[in-house]
Amino acid sequence: MRRNRRMYAAVAVLTGFSMVSAACGSSTKTTTNTTGASAQTTAPSSQTTAAAAVTTAPASGTTAPTFEKGQKIGLLYDITGRGDKSFNDAAAVGIDKAKADFGVVGAESTPTAPDGSDRKDRLETIVAGGNKLVIGVGFLWQPAISNASQDHPDVSFGLVDDVAAYVGPDGKAFTADDVTPTNVRDMTFAEEQGSYLVGVAAALKTKAKKVGFIGGVQTSLIQKFEAGFVAGVKSVDPAITVDIKYITQPPDFTGFNNAAKGKEIANAMYGAGEDIVYAAAGASGTGMFQAAKEYSAKGTKVWGIGVDSDQYNTVGADLQQYVLTSMVKHVEVAVYEIIRDFVQGKFTADHKIYDLKADGVGYATSGGFVDDIKDKIDAAQADIISGKVTVPTKP
């Protein structure tokens, strides 16, 4: 069944995700948790081609799924695109592995207009190129994906970090979890849970009892990172102070691509005595690691905590010794899985949630800097998975 586009008008921008379960094929979208790479392993860098737990090998005694090679897949990056050494590079790993495993042909596009005005045109260009699966990486693609799914019912879509939303003829907004388009898969993550774990690490490692958080843009999504990090820190020692700073406010989203500003804020934090800073700021986080290096050269070792990818593997050898850990968000698994399902004829229009229990988020151990406290971080992880600890999603 395809929904009649004439039923709906413009799109409503709704961030976050809703959790609604229903039987497959009904008018509501099924919400499921899905298995990704192990939270105790590190996410692959943008130069690697495999995620640890992603495999195409069939179980013993079964027949491998058949698929047609050469299928066209469109990947729409968020601000900064491939090469950001963080969020977008994780998505790139997913499509690169799918190319190797399934012979898909990838078309990639990155918005360049500061106000996002080129997103719709870029999406339409990808669709016009014959790509029958189009994936929007990042919540800023939500309006364009939502509209396009109605304009192109014969195309399948994926949306990372948000849930598609619409406005009905009566002007009332509703999400795709309420009324399901049959051609959109929403893929969201429990960023607050992974951030809680690196907050525990920061609290156990800080000597100053003062740490910092840098958010790229103050949206509800990035506030999930903040809320989880602060909760993790306070779970170890409520007396530790957490300094919170954001680079920009909506509708200015350049905070995800301003390494100079990230460095400036981090320098101020280190100068104020904070010895560990966590940046959930995309490419701007590179500036934080540069600040950590420069400040440490003065005689006091300070740390940065990476985000999305295992940034120990992406920042460069000169900065690796300042990467305490990273909050790993397995975007590469979500991208790979939707492509795998599509080429094998198993695409579903549902809402998949990648949380700790599903190994969709976690923390990195590269460099060995948290090996001495790994048992305590793992204990915190077990408490979250068991339900003993519920991590807040709002500051």
N, C-alpha and C positions, 0 to 999 in steps of 0.2 A: 504494500500500500504506500502511496505517496500522498503527502498532504497538499491540498490545494493552496497555492501561494496567494490566491486572491483573498484568503481568509485573514491574512496578516498584513500589517503595515510596517512601519519603521522598527528598527531594533532598539531594545533597551539595554544599556550597559550594566550588567550585574556581575560583580566580582565575588570570589569565594565559590563554595560548592554546596549543594544540598544533597541529602542522602535519602533517597526514596526507592523502596524496593517494590517490584511488581512482577507479575508473570510475563514472560517473553511474548511479544506480539500484541500486548495490550496497549492502551493509550498512554501508559506511563513508562518511564525509562527505568530499566533495571540497573541498580547500583551494586557493583561488586568490588571486592578487593582482589588484587591480582598479584601473581608472584613475579618478582624481578630478581636482580642480582643480589647476592648475599650482602647484608648490611655490615658484615665483618670483613668483607673484601673491599678493595678500593675500586672506584669507578675507573674505566679505562680512559686514557688521555685521548685527545682528538686525533692523534696519529695512529692509535691502535684500531683494530677492526673487530674486536669481539668483546661482548659483555660476559662476565664469568658464568652466569647461570642460563644464558640464552643458547639454545642449541636447536639444530634442525634434525638431529639424529632420531629415528623412530625407536620406540621401545622394542625390546627383543620380541621377535615373532610377529611384529606388525609391519604393515606396508607404508613406506614413506608417502606423504601426501604429494599428489601431482600438481604441477603448476606450469603456467605458460611463461617462458622467459621473455624479457623485453617489455614488460608492462611499465607504463609511465607513471611515475610518482612525483608529486610536487611537494617541496618542503619550503615553507615560508618562515624565515628566521625572524627573530625579534631584533630590536635595535642592536647594532654592531655586527650581527651576522656571524658566519663561520670565522673562527680565529679569535674569539673573545676570551678563550682559555677558561671558560666557565659554562654558563647555561647553554648557549648556542652550540658550542663545541660538543657538549654531551649529546645533543640532538643529531649532530653531524656523525657521531660514532654510530648511532642507530641506523641511519640511512646508508652509511658506508658498508656496514655489515650486511644489510639487506641486499645491496648491490652484489656483494660477493656471494651470498648464499642463494639468491633467487634470480640474479641477472636482471634486476629492475633497472630502468633508466631514470635517473634522478634529475629533476629540474629544480634549481634553488633560486630564491629571490630574497633580498633584504631591503626593507624600507629605508629610505634616505631622507624623506621630508620630516623635519623636526616635529611637525604637528600630526604626523601620521596620515596626511591627506593622500599619499600615494598607495596606501595599503589596498584599497578596493581595486585600483587599476592593476596592481601587481598580481592580485589574486585572479582577476579576470583574465589576465595574460596567461597565467599558469593553466587555467581551465581551458582557454582557447587553444593551448598547445597540445591538447589531447590527454592531459593527465587525469586519470579517472579516480585517483585518490589524492587529496590535497590536505596537507597537515599544517595547521597554524601553530607555531611555537611561541607561546606567551599569551597572557591575558589580553594584551592590546589587539590581538587578532579577533577577539570575540565578536565585535559588531560585524566585521566583514564576513567571517565564517557563518554567522547566524543568517545574514541576508543571502549569502551565496548558496547556502544549503536549500533555500526556498527557490532561488532562481534556477538552480541546476539540480533537479531531483535525480538525475541520472549519474551524478558524481557523488562519491563518498568523501566525507570530510573527517578530519581529526582535529581536536582543539586541546592544546596543552595548557594547563593552569587555570582553566575556567570552564563554565557551563554555558552553552549556547542559550540566548535569551531572545524573546520576541515580544511584540506588542500586538494584541488582538484588535479587531475592529472597534471594540468598546474602549480602547485606550489603556486597558489593564495589562500590565506587564506580567509575563509568566516565563518560567525557565523551561528548557528542553527536558528537564526531569518531570515537569508537570504534563507536558504534551510533547510526545516524542516525534521528532522528524526521523524518518527511517534511514537517514544517511549521515548522521553525525555521531562520532564517538567522543565523549568528553573524558579527559585524562588529567586528574588532579592528584596532588601529593600532600602528605602530612608533614609539611616543612617544619611545623612547630615541634614535632617529635624528634627529628634529626637535630634541630637547633637546641633542644633540651640537652641532648647528649654532649654537644660541644660546649654548652654552658657548664655542664658538670666538669668537663675537662678543664675549662678556663678557671673554674673555682678551685679545683685541686692543684692547679699549676701556678696561680698568681701568688707572687710574694708581696706585692703592694696592697693586696686586698681591694684593688681598684681596677676595673676592666671597662671596655667600651664596646659599643655597637654602632656601626655605620650602615644606615639603610640607603639604598639608591634613591628611591622615590617613596614618599609616605603614602602608600596604598594599603588596603586591607590585606593584600597578599603579603607584602613585605612586613607588615605588622605581625603576621604569624611567626616569621623568623624571630622578630624582636621578643614577642611574648614567650616563645619557647626557650630562647636563650636566657632571658632574665629568670624564668622559672627554674631552669637547670642550675644556674649560678646560686640562686637563693636556696635551692634544695640542699646544697652543701653547706653554705654559710650565709645566713640572712644578713650578716653585717657587711658583706662585700658590696661595694657600690658599683652600679652599672650606669655609665654615661651614655645617653642615647642621642644620636645626631642623624639627621637626614640631609642628603645632598640637595634634593629639590622636592617641590610639592607639585601634585597634579594641577594643571595639565602639562607641566613641564617634565618630560620623561628623560631629559638628557642626563639625569643623575645616574643612569645605568651605563653611561659612556663618557665619564669625565674623570680620568685617572688623576689629573692634576688636582681636582677638588678633593678626591678621595685621599690623596697624599696630604693635602693641606689639613684636612680634618684629623687624619691619623696623627700627623705631627703634633697638633695641638693636644690631642689626647695623651700621647706619650710624654709630651712636655709637662702635662698636668699630673704625671705620676702613674698613669694607667699603663700596666705592662703587658696586657693582652687585649687585642681588639678583633672583633668579629665583624666582617663586612659582608652584607647581603646586598651587593650593589653591582653585580655584573662585571663589566670590564673596568669599572671604577675601582674595584678591589685591588687591582694591580698596584695602584698608587699607595695603598695601605702597606703592601709588602715592601715597596721601595722606601717608604717612610721608616718601617721597622729596621731595615738594613742601615739606613743613615743614622738613626737614633742609636742603634746598638753600637755603632762605631765610636760613639762618644764614651762608651765604657759600661753602660747598663743594658743588658740583654732584654729585648722585648720581643713579643710574638704577634703574629697575625693568624687568624683562623679563616680558611677559605670556604667557598660555597659552591654548591651545585656539582662541580667536578672535583676530583682529587687534585687540588691545585699545587701540591708538591710536585706533581708530574707535568705541570703546565707553565709554571712561572719562570723557569730558567734556573740553571745551576747556582747562580749568584744569590738567588733569593730563597732557595730551598730550606736553608737552615733557620729561616724565620717563620716557616709554615708549621705551626704546632699540630694542627689537624685540619680537616675540612668537613663541612656538613655535606655529605654526598646525596645528591638527588638523582635517581636513576632515570633521567629523561631519555637516555639512549635505549633503555629497555622498553619504555612506552612507545617510542617511535618505531623500534624494531618490531614489536609485537603487533602493532596495527598494520604495518606493511606485510608481515608474515600472514596474518589472518586474511588480509585482502587478497593477496596473490593466491592463497589456497582456497579462496571462496568461502571463508569463514568470518568475514567481516560482520560485526554486530554494532548496532547503534545503541550503545549503553554508556554508563558512567563508571569508569574504572578508577578506583582510588588506590594509589600506591603509598602505603603507610609502612610503619616499622614491622608490623606483623606480616605484611606481604613482602618485606625486604625491598620496599620501594625507596626508602631513605635510610641513612645510616651515618657513619663517621669513618674517616680514613685513618690508617695507621702508618702510612708511608713516612719514612725518616726515623721511625722508632721513638719519636718524642713523647708519645703517650703510652708506651709499653708498660711503664711502671704503675700506671693507674688504670690500665685496661680492664682489670677485674671489677673496679668500681663503676666504670662506664657501662660495662656489660650488665652489671647488676641493675643499674638504672634502666637500661634497655629492657631487661626482663620484667621489671616492675610496670613499665608502660604496656608491654605486650600482654601481660596477665590482667591488666586493668586495675592494678593496685594504684597506679599513678595515672591521672588524667591531665594531659598537658593543655594549658589554655591556648586558645587561638587568637585572643585579643590582649593587648597590653593591659 
